[in-house]
Amino acid sequence: MNFELLNTDKKSEARAGQLITAHGVIETPIFMPVGTAGTVKAVQQRELTEDVKAQIILGNTYHLYLRPGLDVIEQVGGLHKFIGWRGPILTDSGGYQVYSLGANRKIKEAGVKFQSHIDGSYHDFSPERVIDIQRSIGADIVMAFDECTPYPCTREYAHDSMHMTHRWLKRCISRFEETEPLYGFDQAFFPIVQGSTYHDLRRESAEFVAGQNQVGNAIGGLSVGEPAEMMYKSTALVCSILPKEKPRYLMGVGTPINILECIALGVDMFDCVMPTRNARNGMLFTSEGIINIRNEKWKNDFTPIDVNLAGYVDTAYSKAYLRHLIISNEILGAQIASIHNLSFYLWLVKTAREQIIQGDFALWKDQMVQKLGNRL
């Protein structure tokens, strides 16, 4: 994998670059749709390519390990072939599940014991095992095994967790270096910065991660309930330390406003379930603000969901029709809404990239942020 930095905004830390992988070039800044179990919910792979214009998608180590299982994935030759996706894939190591499945896991120095949410069976995830699983899945970018700390947590907890994550990182790197890809193409490894919202810990973790000299780096443990300003301050601090010549991935973020603000701080890569999860509940993101399509006001509105995005987002369906589908619990409603939201997110980062290259990003960002929070 190779990363080339093409432009930097003059009035912010925003960057435009390209990330070259075995399965294609990723133009940054980029948003990555989340396909936890080998599917971006309600969206076909053809639609991801043609409508959403996604350049890279995510899978999740924990969920894919449980179902369909590594035997199935290995038999067909990796996740790309199993799901019929030709572009790059990134796999989350399962570190977020250490946070989100708190009632079903136990953390020790050796690793984490999970109780399956599917059948109650127990499974041990060590840093070494997580690397082996991601080799079997065959993602282009694999993540370190870490603990995503909750918010709030005490400084003592954040300190101890961060140092355990650092020890796990060294074990991940050793395993990654002593093993080989299984499917004939290179894989890249990203460490993860932790430290909760404590700036001294974030600085220490960022310096430790930068010192591992991997091809890219990630920022974890944010967007877990902390105020947005705390997230921005932690992100800015970490980006000031992580090397400029390598891609920076802010995990699990976020709203359109979060993404623009963090692009301005120097982040290159984002992922979040929000576009699809909110879409299934009738919340749409547009260039003028947020629409709750369930509201009565849209019942007789036959205009496109976002007329400003004509030519990029599908404008064949009206607000009135989509409201009818969502209210009626029709599956097509969730599909159209999901494609729209993902298309909007990809339009947003594409336009941000264009503004960075043109030198107008900071002004454009401030104007967009004013609109994106509107409730229409």
C-alpha positions in Angstrom: 0.0 0.0 0.0 1.2 3.5 -0.8 -0.1 6.9 0.2 0.5 10.1 -1.7 -0.3 13.5 -0.3 -1.4 15.8 -3.1 -2.6 19.0 -1.6 -3.0 20.7 1.8 -5.4 23.4 2.6 -3.8 26.8 3.4 -6.2 27.8 6.1 -6.6 24.4 7.9 -5.0 21.0 8.2 -7.2 19.5 5.5 -5.4 17.2 3.1 -6.2 15.6 -0.3 -4.4 12.4 -1.2 -4.6 9.0 -2.7 -4.2 5.6 -1.1 -3.1 2.9 -3.5 -4.1 -0.7 -2.6 -4.1 -4.0 -4.4 -7.8 -3.6 -5.1 -7.8 0.0 -6.3 -7.0 3.6 -5.6 -8.8 5.4 -2.8 -9.1 9.2 -3.1 -8.9 10.9 0.3 -10.5 12.3 2.3 -12.9 9.3 2.1 -15.9 7.9 3.9 -16.1 4.1 4.1 -19.6 2.4 4.3 -19.8 -0.1 7.1 -20.5 -3.7 6.0 -20.1 -5.4 9.4 -21.1 -8.9 8.4 -20.1 -8.8 4.7 -23.0 -6.5 3.7 -23.8 -2.8 3.8 -27.3 -3.2 5.1 -30.0 -2.8 2.4 -27.5 -2.0 -0.3 -26.2 -4.3 -3.1 -22.6 -4.3 -4.1 -23.6 -3.0 -7.6 -25.4 -0.1 -6.0 -22.4 0.6 -3.8 -20.3 1.0 -6.9 -22.7 2.7 -9.3 -25.0 4.8 -7.1 -23.1 5.4 -3.9 -19.7 5.5 -5.6 -18.0 3.9 -2.6 -14.3 3.3 -3.0 -13.7 1.1 0.0 -16.0 -0.7 2.5 -15.5 -2.2 6.0 -16.0 -5.7 7.4 -15.8 -6.7 11.1 -13.4 -9.4 12.3 -15.6 -10.5 15.2 -18.8 -10.8 13.3 -17.3 -12.5 10.2 -15.4 -14.9 12.4 -18.7 -16.0 14.1 -20.8 -16.0 10.9 -20.2 -17.2 8.2 -17.0 -18.4 9.7 -13.4 -18.6 8.5 -13.8 -22.0 6.8 -16.4 -20.6 4.4 -14.4 -17.4 3.7 -11.1 -19.3 3.2 -12.8 -21.9 1.0 -13.9 -19.3 -1.6 -10.6 -17.4 -1.4 -11.3 -14.4 0.9 -13.9 -11.9 1.7 -13.7 -10.1 -1.6 -14.7 -13.2 -3.5 -17.3 -14.2 -1.0 -19.3 -11.0 -1.2 -18.5 -10.1 -4.8 -16.8 -6.8 -4.0 -13.9 -5.8 -6.3 -12.7 -2.7 -4.4 -10.6 -2.4 -1.2 -11.8 -3.6 2.2 -10.8 -2.6 5.7 -11.5 -4.9 8.7 -12.1 -3.6 12.2 -10.2 -6.0 14.5 -13.0 -6.4 17.1 -11.7 -3.8 19.4 -14.9 -1.9 19.3 -16.8 -5.0 20.4 -14.6 -5.0 23.5 -16.5 -1.8 24.2 -20.0 -2.5 22.8 -20.3 -6.0 24.1 -19.2 -5.2 27.6 -21.7 -7.6 29.2 -20.5 -10.5 27.0 -16.7 -10.3 27.4 -13.8 -10.5 29.9 -10.6 -8.7 29.3 -7.2 -10.1 30.4 -3.6 -9.4 29.4 -3.7 -12.4 27.1 -6.7 -11.1 25.3 -10.5 -11.0 25.4 -13.0 -13.9 26.0 -16.2 -13.2 24.2 -19.5 -15.0 24.6 -21.2 -15.2 21.2 -24.4 -13.1 20.9 -25.6 -15.8 18.4 -25.4 -19.0 20.4 -23.7 -18.3 23.7 -20.5 -20.1 22.8 -17.1 -18.7 24.1 -14.3 -17.5 21.9 -10.8 -16.2 22.8 -9.4 -13.3 20.9 -5.8 -12.5 21.4 -3.7 -10.0 19.4 -2.2 -12.9 17.5 -5.5 -14.6 16.9 -7.0 -11.4 15.5 -4.2 -11.0 13.0 -4.6 -14.6 11.9 -8.4 -14.0 11.4 -7.8 -10.9 9.4 -5.3 -12.8 7.2 -8.0 -15.4 6.6 -10.6 -12.7 5.8 -8.1 -11.1 3.4 -8.8 -7.4 3.9 -6.5 -4.8 2.2 -6.2 -2.9 5.5 -6.2 -4.8 8.8 -6.5 -3.1 12.2 -4.6 -3.7 15.5 -6.5 -5.3 18.4 -7.2 -2.7 21.0 -9.6 -1.8 23.8 -12.0 1.0 22.9 -12.5 2.6 26.3 -16.0 3.9 27.3 -16.9 7.5 28.0 -16.7 8.6 30.7 -13.9 6.6 32.3 -11.4 7.4 35.0 -7.9 8.5 34.1 -6.6 5.4 35.8 -8.7 3.1 33.7 -7.8 5.0 30.5 -4.1 4.9 31.4 -4.1 1.1 32.2 -6.2 0.3 29.1 -3.9 2.4 26.8 -0.8 0.6 28.0 -2.4 -2.8 27.5 -3.4 -1.7 24.0 0.2 -0.7 23.4 1.4 -4.1 24.6 -1.2 -5.8 22.4 0.0 -3.6 19.5 3.6 -4.9 19.7 2.2 -8.5 19.7 0.0 -7.7 16.7 3.0 -6.3 14.8 5.1 -9.3 15.6 2.4 -11.7 14.3 1.8 -9.6 11.2 5.5 -9.6 10.4 5.9 -13.3 10.8 2.8 -14.3 8.7 2.0 -13.9 5.0 -1.1 -12.9 3.1 -3.2 -15.9 1.9 -4.6 -14.7 -1.3 -1.8 -13.3 -3.4 -2.0 -9.6 -2.6 -0.4 -7.4 0.1 -2.2 -6.3 3.3 -1.5 -3.2 5.3 -1.6 -2.9 9.1 -2.8 0.2 11.0 -2.1 0.7 14.8 -4.8 2.6 16.8 -4.2 5.5 19.2 -6.2 5.4 22.5 -6.2 7.4 25.7 -9.8 8.5 26.1 -10.2 12.3 26.4 -7.1 12.7 28.5 -4.7 14.8 26.5 -1.5 13.6 28.1 -2.5 10.0 27.4 -3.5 10.8 23.9 -0.1 12.5 23.3 1.7 9.5 24.8 -0.3 7.0 22.7 0.1 9.0 19.5 3.8 9.2 20.0 4.0 5.4 20.7 1.9 4.6 17.6 3.9 6.9 15.4 7.0 5.2 16.6 5.9 1.8 15.3 6.4 3.1 11.7 3.4 1.4 10.1 2.0 2.4 6.7 -1.0 4.1 8.2 -2.5 5.0 11.6 -5.9 5.2 13.3 -7.5 7.2 16.1 -9.9 5.1 18.2 -11.9 5.5 21.4 -13.8 8.6 20.2 -17.4 9.1 19.1 -18.4 7.0 22.1 -20.6 9.6 23.8 -18.2 12.4 24.6 -19.1 16.0 23.6 -18.1 16.9 20.0 -15.6 19.6 21.2 -13.8 17.0 23.2 -13.5 14.8 20.2 -12.2 17.6 18.1 -9.6 18.6 20.6 -8.3 15.0 21.0 -8.3 14.6 17.2 -6.4 17.8 16.6 -3.8 16.8 19.2 -3.3 13.3 17.7 -3.1 14.7 14.1 -0.4 17.1 15.2 1.7 14.1 16.2 1.0 11.4 13.7 3.2 11.6 10.6 1.9 13.8 7.8 3.1 11.4 5.1 0.8 8.6 6.2 -3.0 8.2 6.1 -5.0 9.0 9.3 -8.2 7.1 10.0 -10.7 8.4 12.6 -12.7 5.3 13.6 -16.5 5.4 14.0 -17.0 9.1 13.0 -19.6 10.4 12.5 -22.2 13.0 11.5 -21.6 15.1 8.3 -20.6 18.0 10.5 -18.1 15.8 12.5 -16.6 14.6 9.3 -16.0 18.1 7.9 -14.6 19.4 11.1 -12.2 16.5 11.4 -11.1 16.8 7.8 -10.1 20.3 8.7 -8.0 18.8 11.5 -6.1 16.5 9.2 -8.1 13.3 9.1 -8.2 11.3 5.8 -10.5 8.3 6.4 -13.8 7.9 8.2 -16.5 5.2 8.8 -19.8 5.2 10.6 -23.0 3.2 10.7 -25.0 6.4 11.0 -25.9 6.8 7.3 -27.6 3.4 7.0 -28.9 3.1 10.5 -30.6 6.5 10.4 -31.8 5.9 6.9 -33.7 2.8 8.0 -35.4 5.0 10.7 -36.4 7.7 8.2 -33.7 10.2 8.8 -32.1 11.6 5.7 -29.0 13.8 5.3 -29.0 16.4 2.6 -27.0 19.4 1.5 -29.5 21.8 3.2 -29.9 19.8 6.5 -31.6 16.9 8.0 -35.0 15.5 7.0 -37.3 13.3 9.1 -39.1 11.8 6.2 -41.8 10.4 8.6 -43.1 13.9 9.2 -46.5 14.8 7.8 -45.1 17.8 6.0 -43.5 15.6 3.3 -46.7 13.7 2.5 -47.4 15.8 -0.6 -43.9 16.9 -1.4 -43.1 15.5 -4.9 -39.7 17.1 -5.2 -36.5 15.1 -5.1 -34.9 14.3 -1.7 -31.9 16.6 -2.5 -32.3 18.6 -5.7 -28.9 20.2 -5.1 -27.2 16.8 -5.7 -28.8 16.1 -9.1 -26.4 14.2 -11.2 -24.7 12.6 -8.2 -27.5 11.3 -5.9 -30.4 9.5 -7.5 -33.3 12.1 -7.8 -35.8 9.7 -9.3 -37.8 9.4 -6.1 -39.7 12.1 -4.4 -40.0 12.8 -0.7 -43.7 11.9 -0.8 -42.9 8.5 -2.3 -40.1 7.7 0.1 -42.3 8.8 3.1 -45.0 6.5 1.9 -42.5 3.6 1.7 -41.0 4.3 5.2 -44.4 4.7 6.8 -45.6 1.5 5.2 -42.5 -0.4 6.4 -41.7 -1.3 2.8 -38.2 -2.8 2.4 -37.7 -0.6 -0.6 -37.9 2.5 1.6 -35.0 1.4 3.7 -33.0 0.6 0.5 -33.7 4.0 -1.2 -33.0 5.9 2.1 -29.8 4.0 2.7 -28.5 4.6 -0.8 -29.3 8.3 -0.6 -27.6 8.8 2.8 -24.4 6.9 1.7 -24.4 8.8 -1.6 -24.6 12.1 0.3 -21.7 11.1 2.5 -19.6 10.2 -0.5 -20.6 13.4 -2.2 -19.6 15.4 0.9 -16.1 14.0 1.1 -15.6 14.2 -2.7 -16.6 17.8 -2.7 -14.4 18.5 0.3 -11.5 17.0 -1.6 -12.2 19.2 -4.6 -12.3 22.3 -2.4 -9.0 21.3 -0.8 -7.4 21.0 -4.2 -8.9 24.3 -5.4 -7.8 26.0 -2.1 -11.3 27.0 -1.0 -11.9 24.3 1.6 -12.0 26.4 4.9 -14.7 28.9 3.6 -16.7 26.1 2.0 -16.6 24.0 5.1 -17.8 26.8 7.3 -20.7 27.5 5.0 -21.7 23.8 4.8 -21.5 23.3 8.6 -24.1 26.1 9.0 -26.5 24.2 6.8 -25.9 20.6 7.7 -27.3 21.0 11.2 -30.6 22.4 10.0 -33.8 20.4 10.8 -35.9 20.8 7.7 
